[in-house]
Amino acid sequence: MSSLSQEWESFKAPPAKDVAPLPKVGEKAPTHPNLTLPSDKPTIIVFLRHCGCPFAEKTFKNLTALSTQHKDVHFIAVSHSAPEATERWVVQVGGNWEVQVVVDEERELYARWGLGVATTWQVLGPLTLYRTFRLGKDENIWNRPTESGSRWQTAGAFALDRDRAVTWVRVPASADDLPDLEQALKSLGVKVRPKPSPEPRTDGFL
């Protein structure tokens, strides 16, 4: 359970990091001793916003759903919240299924993969706040208590082939901008099941 002081801490600017250039498609993935990549299968790696963020929860649920359908792909989620907070959050949002969860509390991996700090507009812009409300209203995914982590840390997602070459990169334009992980799979040559047609909304515009 987070306290008011912990929530306030999450709004403070995190310590500055020496952020590397963002990996490009065709380049080899960055290396770091805290992240071991498999050599027998391709990998999709997602760097999450703080545990408690509804958009991190939606992204993580999308990742776990794909992990059960595509056993020939390795799925990794990186959290910068504390290990205990990350573990509690993973249980709260439904478990990690076939996803490997890596904790990077010092945000070293984020910086190594070119992910720095977001702007105020990217985090608290009116459209982002509206989409936060819509996600809760439409899918019952709301803000959860934030025990640790920074609301300003940028998320990101990458696909890597068996040789650790980058095949797909997605850095969100704002906190609510979720990665299309099916596009990540397609960049690896993985066949993706067609999405079912969405049910028509009956609750009006709002």
Backbone as numpy.savetxt, mean C-alpha at the origin, in Angstrom:
# Nx Ny Nz CAx CAy CAz Cx Cy Cz
-4.92 -0.13 21.08 -5.77 1.06 21.08 -4.89 2.30 21.08
-5.13 3.19 20.13 -4.32 4.39 20.06 -4.87 5.45 21.00
-3.98 6.34 21.42 -4.37 7.47 22.25 -4.42 8.72 21.39
-4.95 9.79 21.98 -5.02 11.05 21.26 -3.62 11.54 20.90
-2.66 11.31 21.80 -1.28 11.73 21.52 -0.68 10.95 20.36
-1.03 9.66 20.24 -0.54 8.86 19.12 -1.13 9.35 17.80
-2.42 9.69 17.83 -3.05 10.23 16.63 -2.37 11.54 16.23
-2.07 12.38 17.22 -1.42 13.66 16.94 -0.03 13.44 16.37
0.70 12.46 16.91 2.04 12.16 16.42 2.01 11.79 14.94
0.96 11.11 14.50 0.88 10.67 13.10 0.75 11.85 12.14
0.35 13.02 12.66 0.22 14.21 11.82 1.52 15.03 11.77
2.48 14.70 12.61 3.74 15.42 12.60 4.59 14.97 11.41
5.38 15.89 10.87 6.26 15.54 9.76 7.29 14.51 10.22
7.48 13.43 9.47 8.44 12.41 9.87 9.87 12.88 9.65
10.85 12.22 10.26 12.26 12.59 10.03 12.60 12.51 8.55
13.40 13.45 8.09 13.77 13.50 6.67 14.64 12.30 6.31
14.46 11.79 5.10 15.24 10.67 4.59 15.90 11.08 3.28
17.01 10.43 2.98 17.66 10.61 1.69 16.95 9.69 0.70
16.01 10.24 -0.04 15.15 9.43 -0.90 15.82 9.21 -2.26
15.95 7.95 -2.63 16.56 7.59 -3.91 15.61 7.88 -5.06
16.10 7.94 -6.28 15.21 8.11 -7.44 14.24 6.93 -7.54
13.06 7.21 -8.03 12.05 6.18 -8.19 12.51 5.16 -9.23
12.44 3.85 -8.92 12.83 2.85 -9.93 11.98 2.97 -11.19
12.60 2.76 -12.33 11.90 2.85 -13.61 11.69 1.46 -14.21
10.68 1.36 -15.05 10.42 0.09 -15.74 11.66 -0.29 -16.55
12.08 -1.54 -16.41 13.26 -2.04 -17.11 14.51 -2.06 -16.25
14.51 -1.27 -15.17 15.65 -1.25 -14.27 15.57 -2.41 -13.27
16.71 -2.74 -12.68 16.73 -3.72 -11.61 16.15 -3.09 -10.34
15.44 -3.90 -9.59 14.84 -3.41 -8.35 15.93 -3.05 -7.34
15.69 -2.04 -6.50 16.67 -1.70 -5.45 16.89 -2.88 -4.51
18.06 -2.93 -3.94 18.37 -3.98 -2.97 18.51 -3.38 -1.58
18.17 -4.19 -0.58 18.30 -3.76 0.81 18.30 -5.01 1.67
19.14 -5.06 2.71 19.21 -6.28 3.54 17.92 -6.63 4.25
17.02 -5.67 4.41 15.76 -5.92 5.12 14.65 -6.44 4.20
14.97 -6.61 2.92 13.94 -7.10 1.99 14.58 -8.11 1.04
14.22 -9.36 1.23 14.71 -10.44 0.38 13.64 -10.79 -0.65
14.00 -10.75 -1.91 13.07 -11.06 -2.99 13.29 -12.48 -3.49
12.23 -13.19 -3.83 12.39 -14.56 -4.32 12.99 -14.58 -5.72
13.63 -15.67 -6.05 14.23 -15.81 -7.38 13.46 -16.81 -8.24
12.44 -17.45 -7.66 11.71 -18.49 -8.39 10.36 -18.04 -8.93
9.97 -16.80 -8.63 8.68 -16.30 -9.10 8.70 -14.78 -9.13
7.83 -14.17 -9.93 7.74 -12.70 -9.94 7.14 -12.19 -8.64
7.27 -10.90 -8.42 6.84 -10.30 -7.16 6.05 -9.03 -7.39
5.00 -8.86 -6.61 4.32 -7.57 -6.51 4.54 -7.07 -5.09
5.08 -5.86 -4.98 5.37 -5.29 -3.67 4.62 -3.98 -3.52
3.92 -3.85 -2.39 3.12 -2.66 -2.11 3.61 -2.02 -0.83
3.95 -0.75 -0.92 4.32 0.04 0.25 3.07 0.77 0.72
2.66 0.50 1.95 1.39 1.01 2.47 1.53 2.37 3.13
0.43 3.10 3.18 0.36 4.24 4.09 0.28 3.69 5.51
0.10 4.53 6.50 0.11 4.08 7.90 -1.02 3.10 8.18
-0.79 2.19 9.11 -1.85 1.28 9.55 -2.93 2.10 10.25
-4.14 1.95 9.81 -5.26 2.76 10.28 -5.87 3.55 9.14
-5.09 3.81 8.09 -5.59 4.53 6.92 -6.56 3.64 6.15
-7.75 4.13 5.81 -8.71 3.31 5.07 -8.22 2.93 3.67
-7.41 3.80 3.06 -6.90 3.48 1.72 -5.81 2.41 1.78
-5.04 2.40 2.87 -4.09 1.30 3.08 -4.85 0.00 3.28
-5.94 0.05 4.01 -6.76 -1.15 4.24 -7.36 -1.68 2.94
-7.90 -0.80 2.13 -8.48 -1.21 0.85 -7.41 -1.83 -0.05
-6.24 -1.19 -0.11 -5.15 -1.72 -0.92 -4.70 -3.08 -0.42
-4.57 -3.22 0.89 -4.12 -4.48 1.47 -5.13 -5.59 1.21
-6.40 -5.28 1.30 -7.43 -6.28 1.02 -7.40 -6.70 -0.45
-7.18 -5.76 -1.33 -7.04 -6.10 -2.76 -5.83 -7.02 -2.96
-4.75 -6.73 -2.26 -3.53 -7.53 -2.39 -3.74 -8.95 -1.87
-4.37 -9.08 -0.70 -4.59 -10.41 -0.15 -5.54 -11.23 -1.03
-6.53 -10.57 -1.62 -7.46 -11.29 -2.49 -6.73 -11.86 -3.70
-5.85 -11.07 -4.29 -5.08 -11.56 -5.45 -4.09 -12.65 -5.05
-3.58 -12.56 -3.81 -2.58 -13.54 -3.37 -3.15 -14.95 -3.30
-4.44 -15.07 -3.07 -5.06 -16.40 -3.01 -5.40 -16.94 -4.39
-5.43 -16.07 -5.38 -5.79 -16.47 -6.75 -4.57 -16.74 -7.61
-3.43 -16.17 -7.24 -2.23 -16.25 -8.10 -1.05 -16.76 -7.27
-1.01 -18.06 -7.07 0.04 -18.65 -6.24 1.40 -18.64 -6.93
1.40 -18.33 -8.23 2.67 -18.27 -8.97 3.33 -16.90 -8.88
2.75 -16.01 -8.09 3.30 -14.67 -7.87 3.51 -14.47 -6.38
4.62 -13.85 -6.02 4.91 -13.55 -4.61 4.40 -12.15 -4.31
3.67 -11.99 -3.21 3.08 -10.71 -2.84 3.70 -10.23 -1.52
4.11 -8.98 -1.51 4.72 -8.38 -0.32 4.01 -7.06 0.00
3.72 -6.85 1.27 3.21 -5.57 1.76 4.21 -5.02 2.77
4.60 -3.77 2.59 5.56 -3.13 3.50 4.80 -2.09 4.33
4.97 -2.19 5.65 4.34 -1.26 6.58 5.42 -0.46 7.31
5.16 0.83 7.55 6.11 1.60 8.35 5.58 1.86 9.75
4.44 1.26 10.09 3.98 1.30 11.47 4.78 0.29 12.30
4.74 0.41 13.61 5.51 -0.46 14.48 5.07 -1.92 14.32
5.95 -2.87 14.62 5.60 -4.29 14.44 4.32 -4.70 15.16
4.17 -4.28 16.42 2.98 -4.67 17.18 1.72 -4.05 16.58
1.81 -2.78 16.19 0.67 -2.11 15.59 0.32 -2.72 14.25
1.34 -3.07 13.47 1.11 -3.70 12.18 0.43 -5.04 12.35
0.90 -5.83 13.30 0.31 -7.16 13.53 -1.16 -7.05 13.93
-1.46 -6.12 14.83 -2.86 -5.95 15.25 -3.73 -5.50 14.07
-3.20 -4.58 13.29 -3.96 -4.05 12.15 -4.23 -5.14 11.12
-3.23 -5.97 10.82 -3.41 -7.04 9.84 -4.53 -7.98 10.27
-4.59 -8.30 11.55 -5.67 -9.16 12.06 -7.02 -8.45 11.92
-7.06 -7.17 12.26 -8.31 -6.41 12.20 -8.88 -6.33 10.79
-8.01 -6.25 9.78 -8.48 -6.07 8.40 -8.67 -7.40 7.67
-8.49 -8.52 8.37 -8.83 -9.80 7.75 -7.69 -10.78 7.55
-6.48 -10.44 8.00 -5.36 -11.36 7.87 -4.56 -11.14 6.60
-3.38 -11.74 6.58 -2.48 -11.49 5.44 -2.55 -12.56 4.36
-3.26 -13.67 4.61 -3.41 -14.73 3.63 -2.05 -15.13 3.05
-1.84 -14.96 1.75 -0.56 -15.38 1.14 0.41 -14.21 0.98
0.15 -13.11 1.64 0.99 -11.92 1.51 2.06 -11.91 2.60
3.30 -11.68 2.21 4.38 -11.51 3.17 4.36 -10.07 3.66
4.29 -9.88 4.96 4.26 -8.53 5.54 5.64 -8.20 6.10
6.19 -7.08 5.63 7.52 -6.62 6.06 7.34 -5.29 6.79
7.92 -5.18 7.98 7.84 -3.95 8.75 9.11 -3.13 8.54
8.92 -1.88 8.18 10.03 -0.95 7.90 9.78 0.33 8.69
9.86 0.21 10.01 9.48 1.32 10.88 10.35 2.55 10.67
11.59 2.36 10.29 12.49 3.50 10.06 12.35 4.08 8.65
11.50 3.46 7.83 11.21 3.93 6.47 12.42 3.90 5.55
13.36 3.00 5.85 14.55 2.86 5.02 14.20 2.28 3.65
13.33 1.29 3.63 12.92 0.68 2.36 12.13 1.67 1.51
11.24 2.43 2.15 10.48 3.43 1.41 11.43 4.38 0.69
12.42 4.88 1.42 13.37 5.82 0.82 14.19 5.16 -0.28
14.56 3.90 -0.06 15.38 3.19 -1.05 14.60 3.00 -2.35
13.29 2.89 -2.24 12.44 2.68 -3.42 11.84 3.99 -3.95
12.38 5.11 -3.52 12.00 6.40 -4.08 10.72 7.01 -3.55
10.28 6.56 -2.37 9.01 7.02 -1.81 9.27 7.97 -0.65
8.95 9.23 -0.86 9.20 10.25 0.15 7.94 10.66 0.88
7.82 11.95 1.14 6.73 12.50 1.95 5.73 13.22 1.05
4.46 13.04 1.35 3.38 13.65 0.56 3.18 15.11 0.97
2.48 15.84 0.11 2.13 17.23 0.41 0.81 17.26 1.19
0.52 18.43 1.76 -0.75 18.60 2.48 -1.93 18.36 1.55
-1.84 18.85 0.31 -2.93 18.67 -0.64 -3.16 17.19 -0.97
-2.07 16.43 -1.08 -2.19 15.01 -1.40 -2.86 14.23 -0.28
-2.70 14.69 0.95 -3.25 13.97 2.10 -4.61 14.51 2.52
-4.76 15.83 2.50 -5.95 16.46 3.07 -6.74 17.30 2.06
-6.52 17.06 0.77 -7.29 17.77 -0.25 -8.76 17.43 -0.16
-9.64 18.32 -0.61 -11.09 18.09 -0.49 -11.57 16.83 -1.20
-11.00 16.52 -2.36 -11.42 15.30 -3.06 -10.98 14.06 -2.30
-9.80 14.09 -1.72 -9.33 12.97 -0.90 -10.23 12.76 0.31
-10.60 13.85 0.97 -11.49 13.74 2.13 -12.86 13.20 1.73
-13.35 13.64 0.58 -14.64 13.14 0.11 -14.56 11.65 -0.18
-13.47 11.22 -0.83 -13.32 9.80 -1.16 -13.10 8.95 0.09
-12.55 9.55 1.14 -12.46 8.85 2.42 -13.86 8.54 2.94
-14.73 9.54 2.87 -16.12 9.35 3.28 -16.82 8.32 2.40
-16.60 8.39 1.08 -17.27 7.47 0.17 -16.82 6.03 0.40
-15.54 5.83 0.69 -15.04 4.49 0.95 -15.70 3.90 2.18
-15.88 4.72 3.19 -16.59 4.25 4.38 -18.05 3.97 4.10
-18.67 4.87 3.37 -20.10 4.74 3.08 -20.37 3.55 2.16
-19.55 3.37 1.13 -19.79 2.34 0.12 -19.29 0.96 0.54
-18.17 0.91 1.25 -17.54 -0.38 1.55 -17.31 -0.62 3.03
-17.78 0.31 3.86 -17.63 0.21 5.31 -16.16 0.09 5.73
-15.29 0.78 4.99 -13.87 0.86 5.36 -13.61 2.28 5.85
-13.48 2.41 7.15 -13.32 3.72 7.76 -11.93 3.84 8.37
-11.58 5.04 8.79 -10.34 5.24 9.53 -10.35 4.38 10.79
-9.24 3.70 11.04 -9.04 2.97 12.29 -8.04 3.75 13.14
-7.97 3.43 14.43 -6.99 4.12 15.28 -5.57 3.98 14.73
-4.83 5.05 14.76 -3.44 5.06 14.28 -2.51 4.99 15.48
-1.91 3.82 15.69 -1.02 3.63 16.83 0.39 4.13 16.55
0.80 4.04 15.29 2.13 4.52 14.91 2.16 4.70 13.41
3.23 5.34 12.93 3.33 5.62 11.51 2.99 7.06 11.20
3.28 7.47 9.99 3.08 8.86 9.58 2.05 8.96 8.47
1.14 9.90 8.61 0.13 10.13 7.57 0.74 10.76 6.33
2.01 11.23 6.45 2.64 11.92 5.33 3.50 11.01 4.46
3.73 9.78 4.90 4.55 8.88 4.11 3.80 8.45 2.85
4.44 8.60 1.71 3.84 8.23 0.43 3.81 6.72 0.26
2.74 6.23 -0.31 2.62 4.81 -0.65 3.24 4.57 -2.04
3.23 3.32 -2.47 3.74 2.99 -3.80 3.58 1.51 -4.07
3.61 1.12 -5.33 3.47 -0.30 -5.69 4.33 -0.59 -6.92
4.89 -1.81 -6.95 5.82 -2.20 -8.00 5.59 -3.66 -8.37
5.86 -4.00 -9.63 5.89 -5.39 -10.08 7.29 -5.69 -10.58
7.79 -6.88 -10.24 9.14 -7.31 -10.61 9.07 -8.69 -11.23
9.84 -8.91 -12.29 9.87 -10.25 -12.86 10.85 -11.13 -12.08
11.03 -12.37 -12.52 11.89 -13.31 -11.79 13.34 -12.83 -11.69
13.74 -11.99 -12.62 15.11 -11.47 -12.61 15.22 -10.16 -11.83
14.15 -9.80 -11.13 14.10 -8.58 -10.31 14.11 -7.31 -11.16
13.72 -7.42 -12.41 13.56 -6.23 -13.25 12.17 -5.65 -13.02
12.10 -4.33 -12.94 10.83 -3.66 -12.70 9.99 -3.68 -13.98
8.74 -4.13 -13.87 7.83 -4.17 -15.02 6.67 -3.19 -14.89
6.47 -2.66 -13.70 5.33 -1.76 -13.48 5.59 -0.94 -12.22
5.24 0.35 -12.27 5.44 1.26 -11.14 4.17 2.09 -10.96
3.76 2.26 -9.71 2.59 3.11 -9.45 2.81 3.87 -8.15
2.92 5.18 -8.26 2.99 6.06 -7.09 1.72 6.92 -7.09
0.96 6.91 -6.01 -0.32 7.62 -6.01 -0.15 9.13 -6.11
-1.09 9.75 -6.82 -1.10 11.21 -6.92 -1.64 11.85 -5.65
-2.40 11.06 -4.86 -2.96 11.53 -3.60 -3.24 10.30 -2.74
-3.57 10.51 -1.49 -3.73 9.39 -0.55 -4.81 8.41 -0.99
-5.83 8.91 -1.69 -6.95 8.06 -2.10 -6.73 7.36 -3.43
-5.61 7.61 -4.07 -5.32 7.07 -5.41 -4.76 5.65 -5.26
-5.62 4.66 -5.43 -5.23 3.27 -5.17 -4.58 2.64 -6.39
-3.61 1.75 -6.17 -2.95 1.10 -7.31 -3.84 0.04 -7.95
-3.80 -0.05 -9.27 -4.52 -1.09 -9.99 -3.61 -2.32 -10.04
-3.78 -3.20 -9.08 -2.88 -4.35 -8.96 -3.08 -5.37 -10.07
-4.22 -5.32 -10.73 -4.40 -6.20 -11.88 -3.49 -5.78 -13.03
-3.26 -4.47 -13.16 -2.31 -4.00 -14.17 -0.90 -4.48 -13.83
-0.60 -4.54 -12.55 0.70 -5.07 -12.13 0.85 -6.52 -12.57
-0.20 -7.30 -12.38 -0.17 -8.70 -12.80 -0.02 -8.82 -14.32
-0.74 -8.00 -15.03 -0.68 -8.05 -16.50 0.73 -7.71 -16.99
1.42 -6.81 -16.29 2.78 -6.46 -16.70 3.73 -7.64 -16.55
3.32 -8.62 -15.75 4.12 -9.83 -15.54 3.70 -10.96 -16.47
2.71 -10.68 -17.32 2.21 -11.70 -18.22 1.24 -12.66 -17.58
0.68 -12.26 -16.43 -0.26 -13.11 -15.71 -1.68 -12.82 -16.20
-2.42 -13.87 -16.51 -3.79 -13.71 -16.95 -4.68 -13.37 -15.76
-5.48 -12.32 -15.92 -6.33 -11.84 -14.84 -7.78 -12.16 -15.15
-8.49 -12.63 -14.14 -9.91 -12.94 -14.32 -10.69 -11.65 -14.54
-11.69 -11.68 -15.44 -12.50 -10.47 -15.65 -13.26 -10.08 -14.39
-13.37 -8.78 -14.17 -14.11 -8.30 -13.01 -15.61 -8.42 -13.25
-16.39 -8.81 -12.22 -17.85 -8.82 -12.39 -18.37 -7.40 -12.52
-19.50 -7.25 -13.21 -20.10 -5.93 -13.37 -20.55 -5.40 -12.01
-20.29 -4.12 -11.72 -20.71 -3.58 -10.41 -22.22 -3.50 -10.30
-22.70 -3.70 -9.08 -24.14 -3.57 -8.85 -24.55 -2.10 -8.93
-25.73 -1.83 -9.51 -26.16 -0.42 -9.60 -26.41 0.16 -8.23
-26.01 1.42 -8.06 -26.24 2.11 -6.78 -27.67 2.60 -6.71
-28.24 2.48 -5.51 -29.63 2.90 -5.32 -29.77 3.94 -4.22
-28.61 4.45 -3.72 -28.69 5.37 -2.59 -28.51 6.82 -3.02
-28.65 7.10 -4.30 -28.49 8.47 -4.78 -27.04 8.84 -4.89
-26.76 10.07 -5.24 -25.38 10.51 -5.47 -24.58 10.44 -4.19
-25.17 10.82 -3.08 -24.49 10.80 -1.80 -24.92 9.58 -0.97
